[in-house]
Amino acid sequence: MKTVTSIVRAIIPHICVCLAAAYLFASCAYLPKFNALDGIAASTFVDSLTGTGGSRLQPPPGTDAGIKLTYLGTSGFLIERDTDVILLAPFLSHHSLTRLFLWRITPDDDLIDDVLRPMATTLDRAAAVLVGHSHYDHLLDIRSVVNGFAPNATVFGNTTMVNILAADPGINAVSLATTAERPPGGNGSWTPVNNGRVRFMAIQSHHAPNFAGLTIANRSVQRPLKRFPGKAGGMEEGETFAFMIDFMDTTSWDSTHNQYRQVAFRMYYQDAAESPVPYHTLQFNPAGGGRNVDVAIACVAVFTGVQGDAYPETMKQIFSPRQTVLSHWENFFRPRTTDFSRLRTVPNTDPVAFISRLATSSPNTGIWVLPIPGTTLTY
């Protein structure tokens, strides 16, 4: 007994030191002097921001497609065209690093209600929610958003996501693992929604390391869960997808094949930083449609960790989009805000450097947009 007691007494100080260090590390997200964790103040690059808080004007519509794209924050977007509505990885419940390390996390239902209630009529028409991977900052709020605001939506993503969401039988979740476009290309298939007026295809992608070459929670969930994970680490990445999303030309109905023939507006979306490669364009896929990308949504967070250090330049080289919208750039370890004076960047991420590389890369076409959460862009 004395031996056990002495061992316990010996390790308690070490445990306390570890906990104190974890707390200090986590708390750094709120101390401006710890720039590596707190991120860069958005007020230092306000001239680059698009939205109510920025001085950069919203770009003119690039098309007359009638598309509205609202940045919800992190990697979340609401896309509208008339009655057609799609959600992309909505996430609003910011938690501090302290809570992520030491406690359980839950959706901030009051905040979700405050942000989404004004959009309730639109969200009620949502047919699909697309989720590129299953980390908590993409999956945590899905249940609250779907059950509370988008009851008619099917959630599409990887098999890990489906197994996690199995804990909520009220959600219809579908894996795109068997329909995704994979290298060398030509093997993916479209998923149509809204009677074929909108379609999307998952594309195999990757997740850049979070830090020091490591990707957090990078495993898969192999079996359906009975309880939704209470901690961030329980929401494993699974396979990572990007998406091609097409809004179809509703005047191009082909009665022979029972589908629309022409694409009115094409979007490429990624919710994890990764260099697109040629097969991402669907140029090798007979079903691809041979359509250029109008808007590419590019993930900024930890972009310097992308293998080969060729991103974001590859976004232009591969797609030559008419516009690139930058997302997942603001610090989601701090309270959510739409006030640029309180915004900070994701730790260890510099949007100004991202913009500089994107702006100077070739081909020298297209424009970029760095939206403040809550900003709506029209096309």
N, C-alpha and C positions, 0 to 999 in steps of 0.2 A: 504493500500500500504506500509506504514511504517513497518507493521508487516512482510509482505512478504520480504521486503528488508532486514530487520534485520535477518530473518531466512536464507536468501541466504548468507549474510555476515558471519553468524555464521558457516555455513556448508562448505563454500569454503576452509578454512584452512584444514579441515578434508579431503576433496577431494584431495587437493594438497599433503597432507601427504601420503594418500593411493597410489596416483599415483607415488610419489617419492619412496615409499617403493617397489611398484611393479617393478619400473624401476631398483632399486638397486638389488632386488632379481633376476630379469631377467639378469642383467649385470653380476651377480656373476658367470654365466656359463663361463665367459672368464677370471676370476681372479683365478690363481692357488691356492691362499691361501684359497679359499673357496672350500675345497676338497669335501664336501658333495654334492655340485652342479656341480663343474667342473669335478669331477671324478678323478680316479687315472691315473697318467701318464703311458702310455704303455711302456715307456722306463724302468720302474721299474720292468717289468716282460717280457722283450724282449725275454728271453730264452724260454718262453712258446709259442711265436708267430710262426705261419706258414706263409710263404710268403717271398717276396723279401726283406722285412725289418727285418725279424726275423732270429734268429740263429738256430731255430728248423727246421730240414729238413722235407720236405714233406714226409709223410709216403709212403711206397711202395704200389703199387696197391694191394688191397685185393682180387680182382677177375680179370678175363679177360673179363669182360662184356663190355668194351669199353665205359664206362661212364665218362663224363667230368662234373665236378661240379664247377662252378665259383661263388665265393662269391662277390656279388655286394655291400654289406654293409647293415646295419640294419638287416632286415630279408629277403633281396632280394637275389635270386639265379637264375642262368641260368644253366639248365641241358640239356646236349646233349648226344645223341647216334646216330651216323651216321646222318641221315636226321631227326630224331625225336628230337624235341626241346620243352621244357617246361620252363615257367618262374614262379618263386615263389615271389610274393609280392614285385616287384621292387620299390625301393624308394631311390632317390638320393638327393632331394631338401631339404637340411638342413636349418632350420630357427632358429634363436636365440629365447630364451624365451621372450625377449623384443617384438619381432614381433608377437609371438604367443599370447601374452597378449594384445597388443595394436593395431595391424593392421591386415589387410587381408593377407592371404598367397596364393601364386601361385606356380606352378611348375617352377623350374629353368631350362628353356628349353635349355639355352646355355650349362649348365653343363650336362644335360641329353644327349645332342648331342655329347659333347666331350667324354663322357664315353662310350656311346653305338654305336657311329658311326663305330668304328673298328669292332664291332660285327654285323653290319647291315645285312650281308648276312645270318648269322646264325639266327638272330632274325626274319628275314622274313619268316623262316620256322616254327616259333613257332605256335603250335596248341592250346595251353591253357595257361592261366595265373591263378594261384591258389592264393587266398587271404583268410587268416584264419579269419580275422575280419576287421572292417571298420574304425579303427582309422586313422587319417591323415597320420601317418608315415608308413602306408601300402597302402593307397588308393590315396593319393594326386597326385602321378605321373602316375597313371594308364592310364589316357587319353593321355598324351603326349607319353608314351611308346608305347601304342597300335596304336594310330593314326600315330605316326611317324616312328615306327620300326617294329611293329608286327601286320600288318593289317589283317592277316588271323587268329588271335588268338581269342578264346572265353574266356571271363573272368568268372571264376567260384568262388562263395563265398556264403555269406549269403544273406537273403532277404533284409536286410538293404543296403548292397552293391549294389544290383540290383536297389533298389529305388533311391539311390544317383546317380548312373551312368545313370539312365534314363534321366538325364539332357543332356547327350550327345547321341543322337540317332544313331551316327555312331558306337557305341560300342555294341557288342553283349554280354550281361551279363546274366548269368544263375544262379539261386538259387539252392543250393544243400540241401535245408531244408528237402525235402521229400525223399531224397535218403541217408541221413547221417546215419551212424551207431550210435545207441543210446543204453543206458543201458536198459536191461542187455546184449545186444548184439544179433547178429543174424538177424538184421533187415535192415542193410545197403546194398546198391547195388553199383556196379562199374560203372564208367563213362568211356567208351573207347574213345580214340582219335588215330589219325594216323592209321586208319584201324585196330584198336585193338592191335597194337604193344605196346601201352602204355595205362595204365588204372589207375584210382585213385578213392579213396573213402574218402569222408568227414567223420570225426568222431567227435561227440560232445565233446567239451573241455571247458575250462574256461580261464579267464584272471586274473592273479594275481593282487592284488591291487597295484596301483602306489606308494602310500605312505599313512601312517597312517590308513591302512585298507580300503582306498577308491580307487575306480577305476574311472578314469576320463572318461567322456562321455560314460557312460555305458548303455545308453538307445538304443532304436531302432528307425529307420525311417519307419513309417508305410505306407507312400504313395509315389508314384513316384514323384521325384522333377523335376521342370521345369528349375531350375538354380542350378548349382553345388555350394556347400557351399563355402563361401569365407573365413571362419574362421575355425580353427581347431576343435572348439567345435561343429560345424555342422556335422562333420563326426563321427557319433555315432558308438559305438562298434558293436551293433547288437549281434547275436549269434556267439560264437567263435567256430571255427572248427580246428582240427588237420587233417592231411591227411596221408593216406597210398598211396604210389605211386609205381606202378610196371612197370618195363620194361620187356616185355615178351620175352621168348625164341622163336625166329622166326623159329626155326626148329621143333616146337611142334604144328603145325597147326592141328586142329581137324576139318575135313571136315564135320563130322556129325553134330557138334554143331556150326560150323562157328566161331571158336575162337581158340586162342592159349591156350594150356593146361598148360604149365610150365612157371614159373617166372624165369627170368635170374638175376634180380637185384631188390631188394625191399628197399624202403626208407620210413622212418617215418619223417614227417615234422610238426613242430609247430611254429607259429610266435608269441605266447604268452606263458609265463612260466606257466606250469601246470604239475602236476604229472600224467603220464599215468597210467591207471588202466587196469586190465585184458582184458576187452572187447575191448580196443584199439588195442590189438594184432590181432583181428579178429578171435581168436580161437573158438569163439562161432558161427561164421558165416559160413554156409555151402559153401558160395561163397568165403570165405576168402583165400583159397588156401593153408593153412597150411605151410606157408613159413616164415622162420626167417628173421629178419631185418638185412640187410647188413650195412646200414648207418642210424643213427638217428640224425636229425638236432634238436638241443636243444636250446631253448631261454634262454639267461643268464640274461637279464634285469629283475631287481627286483625279482630275484628268491627266495630271503628270505621271500617274502610275500606269497609264495604258502602255502595253508592251510595244516597244519600237519607237516610242516618243514621236509618233506621226499624227496624233490626234490633237487638235481638231482639224488639221489640214486635210485629212482624208475625207472629212465631211463634204468639203467643196470638190475635191478631186473625184470622188466617186459619184456624187449626186448632182453637183452644180445646182443646188436649190435656188429658187427665186428669193427665198428668205430663210434664215436660220434663227430659230427661237431658242434662247439659252435658258435652261431650267436647272433645278436642283442645285442652286448656287447659294441660297441663304441658309444661315445657321439654324437647323431644326432642333438644337439643344437649348435654344433660348425661346422665350415665349413668342408665339406667332404675332406678327405685326405687319401692317401695310404702311407704316410710317418709315420712310427711308432714313430718318435721323436715328432710328433705333435698330435698323437692320445691320446684321453682321454677316459675313460670308461663312460658308462651311469651313470648319477648321482645316488648315493646311491646303486651302484652295484660293487661287487668285484669279477672279474673273477678268481683271484688266489684262493679265498676261494671256488668258484664253482669247479675249477679243483681239488683242494685238496679233496673235498668231493666225486667227481666223481671217482677220481683215487683210493681212498681207500675203495670204496663201493664194495660190493660183488654182483654177482660173479666177481672174479678178472680176467675178460676177456675183450678183446677189447682195443682199444686205443682211445685217444681223440685228436682233432685238434682245435686250436684256430686261425682261418685265419684272415689275414689282408685283408681289402677290395681290390678286384682285384685278389686275389689268386685263382688259378685253381687247383683242386684236380682231380686225375684220378684213375679210378677203373677198 
